[in-house]
Amino acid sequence: MARILHTSDLHFGRPAVAEQLDSLKSSIVELAPDAVAVSGDLTQRCSNSEFVKARAYLDEFRETAPVIVIPGNHDVRWIGAVARNLDVWRKTAHEFKYSKYTRHISSELNPSLEIPGTPGAVIAGCNTAHGISRGSLTHRMRDLGVIGHVNQRDLRKVEEAFSRAAQDAARVVMIHHNPIRGATSGRHGLANTKQALRSFATLGTELVLCGHDHQEAVHTVEESEGGLVVSTAGTISNRLRAGRPSSFNLVEIDHRELRITTHSWRNPEGFAPSREYSFPRQSASRSA
């Protein structure tokens, strides 16, 4: 069985909650996953000090399991994003908008991680946080620079990661922005949801991990024969949707089934299982 602990939206800075961050670390030790997936928004204001704290925190995760991480919209320098969108400085502007993330966290914006085993899994990170860009433009002014998109260049990185993986490995894509409309927010995180989900399904994806909406959710969408599962992790911060606790998801994948258990914050007990979902795997459906 492959086990992935998926968390998101840590928001180091003023929104961070030390008690919850400590409990998450304890949960990782207790649950002993094969990998920890962090789907962006490590910081609140994209400051060096926030990134330093986030990096030290992720390094503590690595004492228990490998970590795969991608940037979120709060991890992008907006001036660089605007300059790149206006075609000013071009490559320099592109590098500048991610410069704090690449300096402190990782130079790879589309990382991948393979979990060995039978069955194993491969997680392909796909960067959707581009700041204010042509692909993310929207008529909703409050979403300007917040919404994300999937582009062809980053999709090729996903395809490359999947092509290197074992044939029977479960294909998992991790993005930051939620492709399914949030139940409370009423907002999609992606500007090109339909095209992105269709592309992921074409590449053989079984599961999409995301965050951004700050509310846990699990959905299935009919973009492939077996269906595509979309798992949204909540936030580990005080930036909560009304009435929803902080949370993370534990994903377990065996030969026949994909299970997702949401662990929600229950003060003072810490994080505890609150809801479980299960889905037949695509490979099991094809072999039946």
N, C-alpha and C positions, 0 to 999 in steps of 0.2 A: 504494500500500500504506500502511495506517495502522499505525504502530508505537508500542506502549505499553510502557514499562518499569514493571513493577508490583513494589513493595516494601512491606514491612510490618514492624511490631513492632520499631522502632528502639530503644526503651527507653532514651532518654537518662537518665543517672544511673549508678549502679554497674554495671548489666549491659552498658553500652555498650562496644564494642570499637573503639578509635580506628583501628586498622589496617584493619578491615573497613569502617568508615564512609568512610575515605579511598579505599579500593578501589572502593566503590560509586560515589562521585563520579567517579572516573576512568572507570568503566564507562559512566556516563551520557554523559560527553563522547565516549568512543570509539564507543558505539553510536548516539548522536545520535537518540534516539526523538522522535516527534512530541509525546509527553506523558509525564509521570511521574505515576503513580498511587500514593498512599501510603495504605494501608488501616488506619490507626490504631495505637494504642499508641506514640505518640511519646515518652512519658515512662514512668518506672517508678513514681514516687510522686506524680505530679500536682503537682509543686512549680514555683514560678515560675522558679527557676534552670534546671530541666530544660527547661521550655518555651522559655526564652530561647535555650538552646543548640539546641533543635530548630528554632526559627524561623530562626536564623542558618544552619543547615544546609540547610533547605528553600530559603532564598533563594539559596544557591549552586547548587542544582538549576535554579532559574529562569533562571540565566545561559545554560543550554543549551536548556531546553524548558519549556513551561507545566506547572504542577503542580496536581493536584487531590488534596485530602487530606480525610479524615474522622476523627472521634475514635474511640478504642478504649476499652475498659473501664478501662484504667489512666489515662485522661485525664479521668475524671469524679470530681468531689468527692463522696465518699460521704455526708457529712453532708447535703448538699443533696438527694441522691437519697432518703435515708431520710425527710427532712422532707416531700418532695413525695409520697412513697408514703403517708405518714400524713395527707396532706391539710393539712399545716401550711404556712402562708405561700404555698401554691399557686404562682402565677406567679413570685413572688420566689424560691421554692425551686428551681423549674425553671431559672431563669436562673443561680442561684448554683451549681448542680452543674456547669454548663458554663463558669463565669465565667473560669477561668484559660485554658481552651482558646480561648474567644472573644476574650479580651484579647490573647493572644499569637499565635494562629494564624489564626483566621477567625471572623467572626460568623455564617457560614452553615454549619449542621450537615449540610445536604443539598445540596452544591454540584453543579454540572454543568459539563462541558467538552466542546465539540464540536471534533473534529479535521476540518478541511476536506479535500476531496479526492474522488477517484473511485476506489475507494470511500472514504468518510470513516467516522468513528465518533463516537458520542456516549457519554460516560461519565457516568452519573447516580449520584452518591453517595447512599446511603441509610443514615442513622444507625441503628445497632442497639445502641449503647452507652447504656443508660439507667440503669445502676447497679441498685440493689435496687429493683425495681418490680413491679407486679402482673403485667405481661406476662411477666416473666422469672423468676417464682417457680418453684422446683424442689425436689423432695424430697431432692436430693443437697446436703447442707449445704456441701460444699467448692465447689459451683458457685454458691452464693448470692452475688449481686452480680457474678458473673463472666460468667454466661451472658447472652445478648442476645435481642432479639426485634425483629421488623418490625411496625410499626403502620400503620394506615390513613392517618394524617396524612403520614407519610414516604413511603408508597407514592404518594400523590398528587403529591408533588414529583418522583418518578421519572416518572410519567405526563406531567407538565407538561414535563419536560426532553425526553422522547422526542417529544412533540407539536411541539416547536419545531425539531427536527432535520431535516436533509435526508431525503427519503424513502428513499434508498438507503444511508443511514448505518447501520453496524452498531450495534446497541443493546447497551450494556455497563452492567451494574449493579455498583457497588463497595460492599461492606459490610465490616464488621470481622470479625464472628464466622463461623466455618466452619459451613456447613449440612450438610456431610458428616462422618460420624464419623471422627475421626483414627485412622490405622492404629496408632500407638503409644499415644496417650492414651486411645483408646476412647471419646472424648467428642464430642458435638455441641456447637457453640458457640451455636446458636439454640434457643430454647424452642419456636418454632413453625415448624420447618423445612419441613414439607410444605405448609403454607398459604403460606409465603413463596415457595418455589420455584414453586408453582402460580401465584401472583400475578405473579411476574416473567415467567414464560412467557406468561401471558395478555397482558402488555404488549408482547410481541414481543422479549423479551431473548434474545440469543444466548449471552452470556458473563457469568458472575458472577465477580468478583474478590473475594477475601477473604484473611484472615490468621488471627491469634489462636491457631492450634493449634501454631505454631512448627515445623511440618514441611511441606515442599513436597508438593503432591499435585495431580493433575488427574483429574477425573471427568466422566462424562456421566450425566445423569439424564433419564428419559423423561417430562418434564413438558410437552412440546410435540411437534409432528409431527417436527420436525427434531432434537429433542434439545437439552438445555440443557447447556452446558459450564461446569463449576465449576473455577476455577483458584485454588489456595491457595498463597500465597507463604510462604516460611519467614521466620525472624527474622534481623535483622542485629544480633545481640547474643550474649552468652554464655549466654542462657537457652534451651538447646538440648534437644530430645528426644534420648534416648540413641542415639548412633551416627549422628545426622543432622547435616550441616553447615549453617552459615548459607547462605542462598540468596535469590535474587530471580528473577522470571520476566520474560521478554521475549515480548510478544504481537505477532504480525504478522497483519494481516487484509487479504486481497485479495478479488477478486470471488468466487472459488470456494472459498477455503480459509481456515481459522483455524489458525494455528500458535502453539504455546507452547514456548519453550525455557527450561528451568531452568538458571540459572547458579549453580554451587555454589562455596563457599569452598575453595580449595586452597592452603594456606599452603606456601611463601611466594609462590606464583604469583599470588595474588589470586583473583578470581571468574572461572570459566571454564565454558563450556557443558558440561552433564553429561547432559541428556536432552531429547529433543524429541518433541512430540506434534502430530498434525495431524488436523483434522476438516473435513468438507465444510460449507460455510456453508448455513444454512437457505434463503437466497435462491437459491443455486445448485441446491439440491434441488428447489425449487418450479419453477424455470425449465427443468429438464432434461426 
